Amino acid sequence: MSGLRLTVSMVLVVLAPTAALAPGLQEQLENGIGEFRAGYQAWDAEKLSLAAATFEKACDASADAHLAHYWLGVTRFHILVHRQGDNNLPMDNREFNRLVRETRKPLKRAVHLCESDSEAHALLGTLAGIEIRRNPSKAFWLGRAVLRHRRLALEHGKTNPRTQYLLGAAHVQGPGFLGGPEKGLRYLRRADQLFEASASSNKEPAAWAPTWGHEHCLILIGQTYEHLGDVHKAQEYVLKALARNPENKLAQRRLDNLQQGIDGNEQSMRTKER
């Protein structure tokens, strides 16, 4: 599992209707979501940070706006995942703990305001699993949080693709006793099916509604297959991610690494045959 990293529609999570949004909040959220999508698709930490700043202003202006806290938690989570994946600059415990705190706070507020928010529950469970993976001694008190948020996520998000994706990521990313890649793969493939079904429904989501997740889910399916030793299946799913977004730099890096591995194996086999 050490080489595996989270890359971190549509039956929507239960979100507040547009009519319930405070004056000006809808525009603020739409601006932040636009910034988030730009950062998410390009996998750009600076753009994700711009989105977080916009959502923080929305939370400050509307402390009881569930949507604002949900989106801030989603964005902070992806900033953490992006930072974890930077192999050129290892993250120390102080920075890791700060990013975890900044992620957990708005997500906890989101589930307080809307207990049926399956995505926020799944994010909280995944976040706790990431903490345990980094520091196994935390399993004693965080293990129960993982299981509780996982249960609530499943209860409220059986047909939500992002919830299923995050539950799969939690199994893949978390410690072995809380799941594992084989179990995680079942959730991830279910998420892929739900994303596909949503895309074929031709229903246009509201501007503030979540649509993120599919291409990174495909990348994680590829990484999981690679970890399980099936590099050709891994390549298949990374190519699917690139078909959805040819500009996805993370998918392109994964594809390059996979191709190098395949080329190396084929060269080794040819050498042995001689």
VOBA-1610 file (N, C-alpha, C; in pm, whole numbers, padded with zeros to 5 digits, always signed):
BEGIN
Met+00080-00122+00000Met+00000+00000+00000Met+00084+00127+00000Ser+00215+00119+00027Ser+00294+00241+00043Ser+00303+00320-00085Gly+00292+00253-00203Gly+00302+00325-00328Gly+00170+00379-00377Leu+00065+00363-00300Leu-00069+00398-00344Leu-00111+00528-00278Arg-00161+00623-00360Arg-00204+00751-00304Arg-00341+00787-00360Leu-00419+00852-00275Leu-00548+00902-00318Leu-00531+01019-00414Thr-00593+01016-00511Thr-00579+01126-00601Thr-00673+01244-00572Val-00753+01089-00451Val-00884+01241-00388Val-00830+01186-00568Ser-02400+01372-01256Ser-02368+01285-01154Ser-02486+01210-01128Met-02656+01177-01155Met-02624+01241-01036Met-02745+01240-00947Val-02739+01153-00853Val-02832+01168-00742Val-02760+01255-00641Leu-02805+01377-00626Leu-02730+01475-00548Leu-02738+01446-00400Val-02629+01481-00330Val-02636+01487-00185Val-02747+01583-00148Val-02812+01560-00034Val-02921+01648+00007Val-02861+01784+00040Leu-02886+01880-00047Leu-02831+02014-00030Leu-02944+02115-00022Ala-02913+02228+00038Ala-03015+02332+00052Ala-03060+02380-00085Pro-03189+02402-00107Pro-03237+02453-00234Pro-03189+02595-00259Thr-03180+02632-00386Thr-03131+02765-00420Thr-03212+02874-00351Ala-03343+02853-00338Ala-03428+02957-00280Ala-03392+02988-00135Ala-03326+02895-00067Ala-03294+02914+00073Ala-03163+02989+00094Leu-03091+03017-00013Leu-02962+03083+00000Leu-02980+03231+00031Ala-02889+03281+00117Ala-02893+03422+00154Ala-02859+03509+00033Pro-02906+03635+00032Pro-02873+03726-00079Pro-02722+03735-00100Gly-02680+03717-00221Gly-02538+03725-00254Gly-02462+03597-00235Leu-02516+03504-00154Leu-02443+03380-00127Leu-02434+03292-00250Gln-02542+03285-00327Gln-02541+03200-00446Gln-02430+03242-00542Glu-02417+03373-00566Glu-02312+03421-00656Glu-02174+03390-00601Gln-02158+03407-00470Gln-02029+03378-00406Gln-01994+03230-00420Leu-02093+03143-00399Leu-02069+03000-00412Leu-02036+02962-00555Glu-02107+03019-00650Glu-02081+02987-00790Glu-01941+03030-00831Asn-01895+03145-00781Asn-01758+03190-00809Asn-01657+03090-00751Gly-01680+03050-00625Gly-01589+02954-00562Gly-01589+02820-00633Ile-01706+02775-00675Ile-01716+02646-00745Ile-01643+02652-00878Gly-01653+02766-00946Gly-01577+02782-01071Gly-01427+02773-01047Glu-01381+02835-00939Glu-01239+02829-00904Glu-01199+02686-00864Phe-01288+02619-00789Phe-01260+02481-00750Phe-01247+02391-00873Arg-01342+02402-00965Arg-01339+02317-01084Arg-01213+02340-01166Ala-01171+02466-01177Ala-01048+02496-01251Ala-00928+02431-01183Gly-00922+02439-01050Gly-00810+02378-00977Gly-00816+02227-00977Tyr-00937+02174-00968Tyr-00955+02028-00964Tyr-00918+01965-01098Gln-00965+02024-01207Gln-00938+01967-01338Gln-00792+01978-01377Ala-00729+02089-01338Ala-00586+02106-01368Ala-00498+02045-01260Trp-00558+02004-01149Trp-00487+01956-01029Trp-00380+02057-00990Asp-00429+02179-00960Asp-00346+02295-00932Asp-00374+02346-00791Ala-00275+02338-00703Ala-00294+02376-00563Ala-00326+02524-00547Glu-00265+02608-00629Glu-00289+02752-00617Glu-00435+02786-00648Lys-00490+02724-00752Lys-00630+02750-00787Lys-00724+02693-00681Leu-00691+02580-00625Leu-00772+02525-00516Leu-00771+02618-00395Ser-00655+02678-00368Ser-00645+02771-00255Ser-00729+02897-00279Leu-00737+02944-00404Leu-00823+03058-00436Leu-00969+03024-00406Ala-01009+02901-00443Ala-01146+02857-00416Ala-01172+02851-00266Ala-01076+02799-00190Ala-01093+02791-00044Ala-01113+02929+00016Ala-01037+03027-00032Ala-01051+03164+00021Ala-01191+03219-00007Thr-01244+03191-00126Thr-01379+03236-00160Thr-01483+03170-00070Phe-01469+03039-00047Phe-01565+02968+00038Phe-01553+03010+00185Glu-01433+03046+00229Glu-01416+03094+00366Glu-01495+03224+00386Lys-01492+03312+00287Lys-01568+03436+00295Lys-01718+03406+00301Ala-01760+03306+00223Ala-01902+03268+00224Ala-01942+03213+00361Cys-01854+03133+00422Cys-01882+03078+00555Cys-01888+03190+00660Asp-01796+03286+00650Asp-01796+03397+00745Asp-01922+03482+00732Ala-01970+03499+00607Ala-02088+03581+00584Ala-02217+03510+00619Ser-02216+03375+00609Ser-02338+03296+00633Ser-02300+03173+00714Ala-02289+03190+00844Ala-02239+03083+00932Ala-02325+02959+00929Asp-02454+02973+00894Asp-02545+02859+00894Asp-02575+02807+00753Ala-02495+02849+00656Ala-02517+02804+00519Ala-02444+02671+00498His-02520+02564+00494His-02462+02431+00479His-02374+02421+00354Leu-02423+02475+00243Leu-02348+02465+00117Leu-02209+02526+00127Ala-02198+02638+00193Ala-02068+02705+00205Ala-01969+02617+00280His-02013+02557+00389His-01924+02471+00468His-01892+02341+00394Tyr-01992+02286+00325Tyr-01967+02167+00243Tyr-01856+02194+00141Trp-01871+02303+00065Trp-01775+02331-00041Trp-01636+02366+00014Leu-01631+02435+00127Leu-01501+02465+00187Leu-01435+02334+00231Gly-01511+02241+00291Gly-01455+02113+00332Gly-01405+02032+00213Val-01483+02029+00105Val-01441+01957-00017Val-01309+02014-00069Thr-01302+02146-00075Thr-01182+02211-00130Thr-01061+02188-00041Arg-01080+02204+00091Arg-00969+02180+00184Arg-00920+02035+00177Phe-01013+01942+00161Phe-00976+01801+00149Phe-00885+01780+00029His-00919+01841-00083His-00837+01821-00204His-00703+01894-00195Ile-00700+02004-00122Ile-00570+02070-00098Ile-00479+01976-00018Leu-00534+01910+00084Leu-00457+01813+00162Leu-00407+01698+00075Val-00497+01644-00008Val-00459+01531-00095Val-00351+01575-00194His-00368+01694-00250His-00267+01745-00344His-00132+01759-00274Arg-00134+01811-00152Arg-00009+01830-00078Arg+00057+01697-00045Gln-00025+01597-00012Gln+00029+01464+00017Gln+00101+01404-00104Gly+00053+01437-00222Gly+00110+01379-00342Gly+00235+01447-00393Asp+00280+01554-00325Asp+00400+01626-00367Asp+00524+01555-00311Asn+00577+01464-00389Asn+00693+01387-00343Asn+00821+01469-00338Asn+00822+01586-00403Asn+00941+01669-00404Asn+00960+01748-00274Leu+00852+01760-00197Leu+00860+01837-00072Leu+00780+01763+00035Pro+00843+01670+00107Pro+00771+01593+00210Pro+00703+01684+00312Met+00587+01640+00359Met+00509+01718+00454Met+00538+01674+00596Asp+00574+01768+00683Asp+00601+01730+00822Asp+00470+01720+00899Asn+00477+01669+01021Asn+00356+01645+01100Asn+00282+01774+01134Arg+00356+01880+01155Arg+00291+02007+01190Arg+00202+02055+01076Glu+00255+02051+00954Glu+00175+02094+00839Glu+00058+01999+00816Phe+00084+01870+00827Phe-00022+01771+00808Phe-00137+01794+00906Asn-00105+01812+01033Asn-00209+01831+01134Asn-00287+01961+01110Arg-00217+02064+01064Arg-00286+02190+01034Arg-00386+02171+00920Leu-00343+02105+00813Leu-00432+02082+00699Leu-00551+01994+00737Val-00527+01896+00824Val-00637+01810+00870Val-00738+01893+00949Arg-00690+01978+01038Arg-00781+02062+01118Arg-00862+02154+01027Glu-00796+02214+00930Glu-00864+02307+00839Glu-00968+02234+00754Thr-00947+02107+00729Thr-01043+02028+00651Thr-01159+01981+00737Arg-01127+01933+00856Arg-01230+01874+00942Arg-01332+01978+00989Lys-01288+02097+01021Lys-01378+02198+01081Lys-01500+02225+00993Pro-01485+02263+00865Pro-01605+02290+00785Pro-01688+02165+00757Leu-01624+02049+00747Leu-01700+01926+00723Leu-01787+01890+00843Lys-01733+01908+00964Lys-01813+01883+01084Lys-01929+01981+01093Arg-01904+02105+01054Arg-02012+02203+01052Arg-02117+02164+00948Ala-02073+02112+00835Ala-02166+02071+00729Ala-02259+01961+00777Val-02205+01859+00845Val-02292+01749+00890Val-02377+01793+01009His-02331+01893+01084His-02414+01948+01191His-02536+02018+01132Leu-02515+02091+01023Leu-02624+02164+00958Leu-02712+02073+00873Cys-02655+01966+00823Cys-02730+01873+00737Cys-02679+01732+00763Glu-02743+01662+00856Glu-02694+01531+00898Glu-02697+01429+00785Ser-02781+01451+00685Ser-02792+01356+00574Ser-02691+01381+00463Asp-02595+01470+00485Asp-02492+01498+00384Asp-02394+01381+00378Ser-02423+01287+00291Ser-02343+01164+00284Ser-02200+01191+00239Glu-02183+01291+00153Glu-02048+01320+00103Glu-01959+01375+00215Ala-02014+01464+00297Ala-01936+01518+00408Ala-01901+01408+00508His-01996+01317+00535His-01965+01203+00622His-01854+01118+00562Ala-01863+01091+00432Ala-01761+01008+00366Ala-01625+01078+00369Leu-01624+01209+00351Leu-01498+01284+00358Leu-01439+01279+00498Leu-01523+01292+00600Leu-01474+01286+00738Leu-01418+01147+00770Gly-01485+01043+00723Gly-01434+00907+00744Gly-01302+00884+00673Thr-01293+00933+00549Thr-01170+00919+00473Thr-01056+00997+00537Leu-01088+01116+00586Leu-00988+01200+00651Leu-00932+01131+00775Ala-01020+01071+00855Ala-00974+00999+00975Ala-00887+00880+00935Gly-00924+00811+00827Gly-00843+00699+00780Gly-00704+00743+00736Ile-00696+00860+00671Ile-00566+00914+00630Ile-00480+00944+00753Glu-00544+00998+00857Glu-00471+01026+00982Glu-00416+00898+01044Ile-00499+00795+01047Ile-00455+00668+01107Ile-00342+00607+01026Arg-00351+00620+00895Arg-00245+00566+00809Arg-00112+00635+00836Arg-00118+00764+00862Arg+00006+00838+00890Arg+00056+00810+01031Asn-00038+00793+01125Asn-00001+00769+01265Asn-00091+00659+01322Pro-00052+00532+01309Pro-00138+00420+01353Pro-00182+00427+01498Ser-00109+00499+01582Ser-00148+00508+01723Ser-00282+00580+01740Lys-00325+00654+01638Lys-00452+00726+01646Lys-00573+00635+01622Ala-00547+00511+01584Ala-00657+00419+01553Ala-00748+00397+01672Phe-00693+00406+01793Phe-00771+00378+01913Phe-00893+00468+01923Trp-00875+00598+01892Trp-00990+00688+01905Trp-01048+00730+01770Leu-00970+00721+01661Leu-01024+00762+01532Leu-01090+00646+01457Gly-01057+00522+01494Gly-01117+00407+01426Gly-01268+00409+01435Arg-01320+00446+01552Arg-01465+00451+01569Arg-01528+00563+01486Ala-01454+00673+01470Ala-01505+00783+01387Ala-01513+00739+01241Val-01413+00664+01195Val-01417+00613+01057Val-01542+00529+01037Leu-01567+00436+01128Leu-01680+00345+01114Leu-01814+00420+01123Arg-01822+00518+01213Arg-01947+00593+01230Arg-01978+00674+01105His-01880+00748+01054His-01904+00829+00935His-01928+00741+00812Arg-01861+00628+00806Arg-01884+00535+00696Arg-02028+00483+00698Arg-02077+00451+00818Arg-02214+00401+00831Arg-02315+00507+00787Leu-02296+00631+00831Leu-02387+00739+00795Leu-02378+00772+00646Ala-02258+00764+00591Ala-02242+00790+00447Ala-02320+00686+00366Leu-02308+00560+00406Leu-02381+00454+00336Leu-02532+00468+00354Glu-02572+00506+00473Glu-02715+00520+00503Glu-02780+00626+00414His-02709+00735+00390His-02767+00848+00317His-02718+00859+00173Gly-02621+00778+00133Gly-02563+00798+00000Gly-02544+00672-00081Lys-02641+00582-00075Lys-02627+00455-00148Lys-02616+00474-00299Thr-02679+00579-00351Thr-02676+00602-00495Thr-02600+00730-00531Asn-02522+00781-00438Asn-02443+00901-00464Asn-02303+00859-00513Pro-02265+00896-00635Pro-02136+00848-00688Pro-02015+00896-00610Arg-02019+01021-00562Arg-01904+01072-00487Arg-01892+01003-00352Thr-02005+00974-00290Thr-02001+00902-00163Thr-01938+00765-00181Gln-01979+00693-00286Gln-01924+00561-00312Gln-01774+00570-00346Tyr-01737+00672-00422Tyr-01596+00695-00456Tyr-01513+00718-00329Leu-01563+00804-00241Leu-01489+00835-00118Leu-01480+00715-00025Leu-01587+00636-00018Leu-01581+00514+00063Leu-01477+00418+00006Gly-01471+00408-00125Gly-01368+00324-00186Gly-01229+00377-00156Ala-01213+00509-00165Ala-01084+00569-00135Ala-01045+00544+00010Ala-01144+00549+00101Ala-01115+00525+00242Ala-01063+00383+00264His-01121+00286+00195His-01074+00148+00206His-00933+00134+00148Val-00911+00195+00033Val-00781+00184-00033Val-00673+00258+00045Gln-00706+00378+00093Gln-00609+00464+00159Gln-00590+00434+00307Gly-00693+00378+00370Gly-00687+00357+00513Gly-00605+00236+00551Pro-00588+00217+00681Pro-00513+00100+00728Pro-00586-00028+00694Gly-00512-00136+00682Gly-00567-00263+00637Gly-00685-00312+00717Phe-00682-00291+00850Phe-00790-00346+00933Phe-00922-00272+00910Leu-00919-00156+00843Leu-01041-00083+00813Leu-01087-00104+00669Gly-01023-00192+00596Gly-01063-00217+00457Gly-00954-00285+00380Gly-00917-00228+00267Gly-00815-00286+00183Gly-00848-00260+00037Pro-00752-00279-00053Pro-00773-00244-00195Pro-00883-00325-00263Glu-00894-00454-00232Glu-00998-00535-00297Glu-01137-00484-00261Lys-01161-00456-00134Lys-01291-00406-00090Lys-01313-00265-00145Gly-01209-00184-00143Gly-01220-00049-00196Gly-01256-00048-00343Leu-01202-00143-00417Leu-01227-00150-00561Leu-01375-00172-00590Arg-01444-00246-00505Arg-01587-00269-00526Arg-01664-00137-00517Tyr-01630-00053-00419Tyr-01695+00077-00407Tyr-01659+00167-00525Leu-01533+00166-00564Leu-01488+00253-00672Leu-01555+00218-00805Arg-01569+00089-00831Arg-01635+00049-00955Arg-01784+00081-00951Arg-01845+00069-00834Arg-01984+00109-00818Arg-01998+00259-00843Ala-01904+00338-00792Ala-01907+00483-00815Ala-01897+00513-00963Asp-01807+00445-01034Asp-01792+00465-01179Asp-01925+00440-01250Gln-01995+00334-01212Gln-02124+00303-01273Gln-02227+00414-01246Leu-02227+00465-01123Leu-02321+00572-01088Leu-02288+00702-01161Phe-02158+00733-01174Phe-02118+00851-01251Phe-02164+00838-01397Glu-02145+00719-01455Glu-02183+00696-01594Glu-02335+00710-01611Ala-02410+00653-01517Ala-02556+00661-01524Ala-02603+00805-01515Ser-02537+00883-01429Ser-02573+01022-01415Ser-02544+01100-01541Ala-02428+01073-01603Ala-02391+01145-01724Ala-02487+01116-01838Ser-02542+00995-01841Ser-02633+00957-01949Ser-02776+01005-01925Ser-02803+01060-01806Ser-02939+01105-01775Ser-02974+01237-01842Asn-02871+01312-01886Asn-02890+01441-01955Asn-02960+01546-01869Lys-02954+01530-01738Lys-03011+01629-01648Lys-02904+01731-01611Glu-02935+01857-01630Glu-02839+01963-01601Glu-02843+01998-01453Pro-02733+01977-01380Pro-02734+02010-01236Pro-02734+02160-01213Ala-02779+02199-01096Ala-02773+02341-01059Ala-02628+02387-01054Ala-02607+02516-01073Ala-02471+02569-01080Ala-02393+02545-00951Trp-02462+02537-00837Trp-02395+02521-00708Trp-02381+02375-00667Ala-02435+02283-00749Ala-02436+02142-00712Ala-02302+02075-00739Pro-02265+01973-00660Pro-02138+01903-00682Pro-02143+01811-00804Thr-02039+01818-00886Thr-02026+01727-01001Thr-01885+01668-01007Trp-01804+01696-00907Trp-01665+01653-00908Trp-01655+01503-00881Gly-01540+01444-00914Gly-01510+01310-00867Gly-01482+01204-00971His-01545+01212-01089His-01541+01095-01176His-01399+01065-01226Glu-01332+01164-01280Glu-01201+01133-01339Glu-01099+01091-01234His-01108+01150-01113His-01015+01107-01008His-01052+00970-00953Cys-01180+00937-00958Cys-01222+00801-00923Cys-01160+00701-01021Leu-01162+00734-01150Leu-01104+00646-01252Leu-00953+00630-01231Ile-00887+00740-01196Ile-00743+00733-01170Ile-00715+00642-01052Leu-00797+00654-00946Leu-00775+00571-00828Leu-00805+00424-00858Ile-00905+00397-00941Ile-00929+00258-00983Ile-00804+00205-01054Gly-00747+00288-01142Gly-00624+00247-01210Gly-00510+00221-01114Gln-00492+00310-01017Gln-00385+00291-00918Gln-00407+00163-00837Thr-00534+00135-00805Thr-00564+00016-00726Thr-00534-00110-00807Tyr-00574-00112-00932Tyr-00541-00227-01017Tyr-00389-00243-01032Glu-00320-00132-01044Glu-00173-00139-01053Glu-00115-00200-00927His-00167-00158-00812His-00121-00213-00684His-00148-00363-00676Leu-00259-00406-00735Leu-00295-00548-00733Leu-00226-00627-00843Gly-00143-00560-00924Gly-00060-00629-01022Gly-00117-00636-01162Asp-00230-00571-01190Asp-00291-00575-01323Asp-00266-00441-01392Val-00148-00426-01454Val-00110-00296-01511Val-00192-00263-01635His-00235-00363-01710His-00314-00335-01830His-00454-00284-01793Lys-00514-00339-01688Lys-00641-00288-01640Lys-00623-00148-01582Ala-00511-00127-01515Ala-00480+00006-01462Ala-00474+00108-01575Gln-00406+00071-01683Gln-00393+00160-01798Gln-00530+00192-01859Glu-00615+00091-01864Glu-00749+00110-01920Glu-00826+00221-01848Tyr-00819+00221-01714Tyr-00895+00320-01638Tyr-00831+00457-01641Val-00699+00464-01646Val-00634+00594-01657Val-00665+00656-01792Leu-00671+00574-01896Leu-00709+00624-02029Leu-00854+00675-02029Lys-00941+00610-01953Lys-01079+00657-01941Lys-01082+00795-01875Ala-00996+00814-01775Ala-00989+00944-01709Ala-00943+01052-01807Leu-00843+01020-01889Leu-00792+01116-01987Leu-00894+01143-02097Ala-00977+01044-02129Ala-01082+01066-02228Ala-01183+01168-02178Arg-01205+01168-02046Arg-01296+01266-01987Arg-01231+01404-01981Asn-01102+01407-01953Asn-01032+01535-01941Asn-00888+01518-01987Pro-00861+01544-02115Pro-00724+01527-02169Pro-00620+01615-02101Glu-00665+01719-02029Glu-00571+01811-01964Glu-00535+01768-01822Asn-00586+01654-01778Asn-00561+01611-01641Asn-00414+01566-01627Lys-00335+01649-01560Lys-00192+01622-01549Lys-00163+01500-01462Leu-00246+01479-01361Leu-00227+01363-01274Leu-00246+01234-01352Ala-00352+01229-01435Ala-00377+01110-01516Ala-00265+01088-01617Gln-00214+01196-01674Gln-00107+01182-01771Gln+00021+01128-01707Arg+00050+01175-01585Arg+00167+01122-01514Arg+00150+00975-01483Arg+00028+00936-01439Arg+00003+00795-01410Arg+00019+00711-01536Leu-00031+00761-01649Leu-00021+00686-01774Leu+00125+00670-01816Asp+00203+00776-01804Asp+00345+00770-01838Asp+00417+00666-01752Asn+00388+00666-01622Asn+00452+00569-01532Asn+00412+00426-01566Leu+00284+00407-01597Leu+00236+00273-01634Leu+00302+00225-01762Gln+00310+00316-01860Gln+00369+00278-01988Gln+00516+00242-01972Gln+00587+00317-01888Gln+00727+00284-01862Gln+00740+00145-01800Gly+00648+00113-01708Gly+00650-00019-01646Gly+00620-00129-01746Ile+00521-00106-01832Ile+00485-00206-01934Ile+00600-00224-02032Asp+00660-00112-02077Asp+00773-00121-02171Asp+00890-00194-02107Gly+00915-00166-01978Gly+01025-00232-01909Gly+01003-00381-01897Asn+00879-00421-01866Asn+00849-00565-01855Asn+00862-00636-01989Glu+00816-00569-02095Glu+00825-00631-02228Glu+00971-00645-02271Gln+01053-00544-02240Gln+01195-00549-02273Gln+01262-00661-02196Ser+01225-00678-02069Ser+01283-00783-01986Ser+01247-00920-02041Met+01123-00938-02088Met+01079-01066-02141Met+01151-01098-02271Arg+01172-00996-02355Arg+01244-01019-02481Arg+01388-01060-02453Thr+01449-00998-02351Thr+01587-01032-02316Thr+01597-01176-02269Lys+01499-01221-02187Lys+01499-01357-02139Lys+01480-01458-02251Glu+01398-01424-02351Glu+01372-01513-02464Glu+01496-01536-02548Arg+01584-01438-02550Arg+01709-01454-02625Arg+01802-01553-02555
//
